[in-house]
Amino acid sequence: MKNSSQQRISLAVFSLLSLSIIINRLLLPRFNTNDILSIISWDVFGYYLYLPAVFIHHDLGITNFQWVQDILNTYHPTIGFYQAYPGPEGDFIMKYPMGLAIMYSPFYFLGQVMVQFTSYSHDGFTLPYQLSIAIGGLVYTVTGLWFLRKILLHFFTDGVAAFTLLIIVAGTNYFQLTAFDGAMPHNYLFTLFALIMWFTIQWHARPGWKYAIFLGLSCGLATLIRPTAIIIALVPLFWGIWGSNALHEKISLVKKRLPQVLAALAAMMLVAGLQLIYWKIYSGSWFYYSYEKGEKLQWIAPYLREVIYSYKKGWLVYTPVMVFALIGFWQLKAKCRTAFISVFVFFIIHLLVVASWPTWWYGGSFGQRAMMESYVLLSLPLGALIQWISQQKGVLRWSAMGGLSLFVLLNLFQTWQYMHFIMDPSRMTMAYYWAVFGRTSVSNTDRLYLEPTTTNDERDDLAQPGNYTSRILASYDFDKPGQASPENLCRDTVHTGKYSLRMSKKLDFSPGINMPYKDVSSKDFSWIRATGWVYFTCKPEEAACGLVITCIRNGVAFKYRLLELEKQNLKPGIWNEVTMDYLTPFFEDKNDPVQAYFWYRGQKEILVDDFEIMVFEPK
């Protein structure tokens, strides 16, 4: 590392970046506790819930749910309580591990002290607590940046370290996830990953008990925040390994310092084991899966393409500057073999794990938030490439530096768009991305290009059909051979043509569509409109029948819509036209089918004719 007089540029950049994050964090009006956008809300509410449960209500198992309900009713920190679920022993079990609660705890106690001098309630959610958690997030942010700077200075010149630090903070979603969402786990994992890398460097340079124990504690705490973060242990494991000689030297070092290695492992297991004790007490088992069914890692990385470059939440779409980091592995391999293997192995495995989670977009965020903590590691290949670029001359140098600068400016502008509700947290599509690219305002027409919501509203309504192109997916007049069995055809009463379809207990489901979404539309979303004519020979409620449109995901109906005809004020003895619109949900797998049909579930027959299903695609 260079002496302090040679580190002025990186120190100035560190100070300016830290100050910018602090100012933006404290000026953002998210301290209003009666608002679901308060700091302790949504997922953060779940990570934090351990603290008031233990220190205020002395009820970690939430045997008395009333105090939770009072919080929900007073502050509305979430829509629907998904942060804990009843366990097999009758207690509630927190969905999220306790690692973040441990890191929040010093600032939770600061809130406890602050609230003593105010008239605010001591319930853990009023302004003093919100403010103290925000302050805590900033402390961890500045700490993480400080150690990242130290790491960069270990490998690069002061100028390269400063420019790399600037790109990591201002050129990626790191800025948004610290200045505006600093209570989320990624901010804390970034700091822990920086500490782990720094302790790894120091232990390999000067093996000692201090570095070994701190390394183990940091790895354990990262695992306690997010169990998949255990892969950060690959960094010290593979550090310094390059070729057979380096491998022999690493093995020799481990043998020589075996007590320290074992101490690091013990420290890691001691911290991570706190979660096992909690599960044993409240679930009866040492290992307990606290997430919902279906929320499990899929094997292996089935969502890799979406994670990297989809417009919904693609990493390189919303953080394109990281292309330079990926290219930089070439220079890292050539110039810093000590770090190359550990950083490269970690990056590949981390990316595969991120791409294996079913909710691969990780909820609402700017860009792919699950990649943020890996920027600590990716700063090394990024710095290596910047160092190489700085040594070039002419067009290559200035083109590359210009590209880096443009990506930084793009990220800052899109961060502004995100914070002003132009960039959507979870419903982005390619059409909408380019519709609002470079824009400072957005219209309702633009928002038609957003991915549809998957709410359980009973009816969708296709507004402004002129903005769409339409085509027929299927049409049934029941006059053509093969559209229905002869015994289910009616000749006496028809809407048009020769036959109509008789639905009764002998025929529960009409013909319709059952096709993969990729055959329905090439767009991210579309509208489906089903229209048919129905004839009741009795009171409609005696011939209960419905018009159904749904899609199927993993064999289960998803966004199921049923138009109950008996409730539509239709008249018996005449032909009635019925129509239903359906906005398709987001399809993780375009091979998932879409279905549309009439479903009979009554006592007396009903006639159906001229059944048509159309798709409307955004122009």
Secondary structure as GFF3:
##gff-version 3
##sequence-region A 1 619
A	DSSP	three_ten_helix	4	6	.	.	.	ID=ss1
A	DSSP	alpha_helix	8	27	.	.	.	ID=ss2
A	DSSP	alpha_helix	42	48	.	.	.	ID=ss3
A	DSSP	alpha_helix	50	55	.	.	.	ID=ss4
A	DSSP	alpha_helix	66	75	.	.	.	ID=ss5
A	DSSP	beta_strand	84	86	.	.	.	ID=ss6
A	DSSP	beta_strand	92	94	.	.	.	ID=ss7
A	DSSP	alpha_helix	99	115	.	.	.	ID=ss8
A	DSSP	alpha_helix	127	155	.	.	.	ID=ss9
A	DSSP	alpha_helix	158	170	.	.	.	ID=ss10
A	DSSP	alpha_helix	174	179	.	.	.	ID=ss11
A	DSSP	alpha_helix	185	205	.	.	.	ID=ss12
A	DSSP	alpha_helix	209	225	.	.	.	ID=ss13
A	DSSP	three_ten_helix	227	233	.	.	.	ID=ss14
A	DSSP	alpha_helix	234	238	.	.	.	ID=ss15
A	DSSP	alpha_helix	243	256	.	.	.	ID=ss16
A	DSSP	alpha_helix	258	283	.	.	.	ID=ss17
A	DSSP	alpha_helix	304	309	.	.	.	ID=ss18
A	DSSP	alpha_helix	315	318	.	.	.	ID=ss19
A	DSSP	alpha_helix	322	335	.	.	.	ID=ss20
A	DSSP	alpha_helix	337	354	.	.	.	ID=ss21
A	DSSP	three_ten_helix	369	374	.	.	.	ID=ss22
A	DSSP	alpha_helix	375	390	.	.	.	ID=ss23
A	DSSP	alpha_helix	394	419	.	.	.	ID=ss24
A	DSSP	alpha_helix	430	435	.	.	.	ID=ss25
A	DSSP	alpha_helix	444	447	.	.	.	ID=ss26
A	DSSP	three_ten_helix	465	467	.	.	.	ID=ss27
A	DSSP	beta_strand	468	476	.	.	.	ID=ss28
A	DSSP	three_ten_helix	486	488	.	.	.	ID=ss29
A	DSSP	beta_strand	489	490	.	.	.	ID=ss30
A	DSSP	beta_strand	500	503	.	.	.	ID=ss31
A	DSSP	beta_strand	513	516	.	.	.	ID=ss32
A	DSSP	alpha_helix	517	520	.	.	.	ID=ss33
A	DSSP	beta_strand	527	536	.	.	.	ID=ss34
A	DSSP	three_ten_helix	540	543	.	.	.	ID=ss35
A	DSSP	beta_strand	545	553	.	.	.	ID=ss36
A	DSSP	beta_strand	556	564	.	.	.	ID=ss37
A	DSSP	three_ten_helix	565	567	.	.	.	ID=ss38
A	DSSP	beta_strand	575	583	.	.	.	ID=ss39
A	DSSP	beta_strand	593	600	.	.	.	ID=ss40
A	DSSP	beta_strand	606	618	.	.	.	ID=ss41
###
